[in-house]
Amino acid sequence: MTRRTIHSEIVEEKPVPLAPIDREKTCPLLLRVFCNTGRHHNVSEYGRGNVPANELQIYTWKDATLKELMSLVKDVNPGARRRGTAFDFALVFPDVYGSNYNMRDVGRTCSGDKSRDDSKTLAAIKFKIGDFLDVAVTPPSNGPPIRRRMRPY
C-alpha cells in the first residue's frame, strides 16, 4: 500500500505598499462624488451619460483616504456634520461588456468615531480615473437612549 500526499499551494496575496505620492509634484485627479441621504443612488441613474443631480467635484490624489473624503463631504453638507453620522462609500464603474454601470460597496466611516475603513485609499479600493464615488449619508438616529439593566448586586 503506497501513501500519497496531497500538496496545496495556497498563496496569500499581501497588499503591495504603493510609493507615496508627492502631492506637490503630482497633478490631482477629478473625483466626481454623488451624495444621497439614507441610501445609495440607484445604478440606473448612472446610465447613458446621465448622472444624479447632486454632484460634488473634488480634486484629490489616489492616496486620499475615505476619512479625508468624509471630511470634504462634511464641509459642503451641514447636515452631515453631526457626531455619529455614517458615510457608506460605493464605487460606481462602467461595465466592461456594455454601456451600463456597476456599483460595489468599498467602505464605511462614521463622523466622530474611528472605523476600520478610515485609512482605505482610493488606490486600495481599485479606483480608476473615470469612476464615480456614491456616498450614502445616514444621520444618527434620534431615538431615546438604550436603557441598560442594572446589575443585581
Salt bridges, closest charged atoms under 4 A:
GLU55 OE2 - ARG32 NE 2.48
ASP63 OD1 - ARG23 NH2 2.85
GLU68 OE1 - ARG23 NH1 3.38
ASP88 OD1 - ARG108 NH1 2.89
ASP105 OD1 - HIS40 NE2 3.61
ASP113 OD1 - ARG83 NH2 3.17
ASP117 OD1 - ARG116 NE 3.99
ASP117 OD1 - LYS120 NZ 3.56
ASP134 OD1 - HIS40 ND1 2.75
ASP134 OD2 - HIS41 ND1 2.81
